[in-house]
Structures are given as C-alpha cells and as structure tokens.
C-alpha cells in the first residue's frame, strides 16, 4: 500500500542497513515525505503509537512495515526516535 508516508518507510529501511536507532526532527520527516505532518502529529501522542492494524494509522503501518518502531517522541522538541526492530 502506498501512502504519503511511503518515503519515510523507504528512508528508514535504507537507514536500517547501517543504524539500529535514528532520531528525526518533525521538519526532517516533512522533508522526507515532501509534505507537512498533520497537526495531530504535533498534538496527540496517539499519532506516534506503533499501531500495526486497524487501518487508522497509515503512518505507523509505514514505519512498522519498514522494520522500525517509534521508541520515543517529544512533541515539544518536535523529534521522534525510531528503533530498528530485530527479527
């Protein structure tokens, strides 16, 4: 499934070849997806949940499908740390 977050998934997938953890600013994520994050990404912690099913969080499905999960986020500092999922 292609979504506006597919470029983020691709970015993380490529980073996974050399990194086990990566911290991105919201601004960098917007650069990667070539679009603004929704306001909910800046205001609701649930937006950053690692929800694998249910169909409502296409963003988390993108990073999970790339083999990454959100380890930490800070809405005030506008950063998210992703951790490579070891399988």
N, C-alpha and C positions, 0 to 999 in steps of 0.2 A: 504494500500500500504506500502510495506516495502522498506526503503531506508537506506543508511548508517547513516542517522540522526534519525532513529527509537530509538536507545539507548538514545539519547538526549531527545526525546519526553517522553520516559519512565522515565528518571531521573526527568524531570520537573513535570511529572504527580505525581510521588511519593512525590516530594518536595511540591507540591500544597496542600497536606494534612495538612501541618503544617506552610507553608510560603505563603505570598502574593507577595513577591518580592525576587529575588535571583540574585546575581552578580557572574558571572563565568569568569575566565580568558580564553583566547583562548586555552591556554595549558590544562586547566581542561576540556574544551569541547573536545579537541582532545583525552584526556584520556578516556572520556565517550564514544566517538564514535569509539575509538580504531583505529584512522586514523588521518592523517593530514587534517586540513582545507585547502581548495583551496586558492591559492594566492589571488583570488578575494575577499575573506573574509577579507583579511588584507589591501586591496587597494581600494575597491569600496563600498561606503556607501549603494548602492542599494542591496548588498548581504544581508544586515540586515533588509531590508524592510519587513513588515508584509503582504506580498502578498498572499492572500488566494486562488486565482485562476489563471489560465493561464498556469500552468504546468511547468514553467521555474524555479521556486524557490522551489525545493523539501524540502530544509531546513526550509523555513518558513511554509510550509504546515505541517511539522512535529511538530514544536512548537505550531502552532495555533491549530492543532488537539488535542494537549495535554492540551489545555486551557490556553496557555500562549502567550504573545506577547513581542516583544522587546520594551522596554521602552527607553533605552539609550545604546549607544555603544561608545567606544573610540578606534579608530584604532591605535593611538599612544601608548596608555597604554595596548592595546590588552585585553579589557574587554567588556562584554556585560551584561546588566541588563535586566532581564526578569520580567514581571509583570503578575501575575495571572489574568485572565480575569474573572470578576464576572458576573455570568449569572442569 
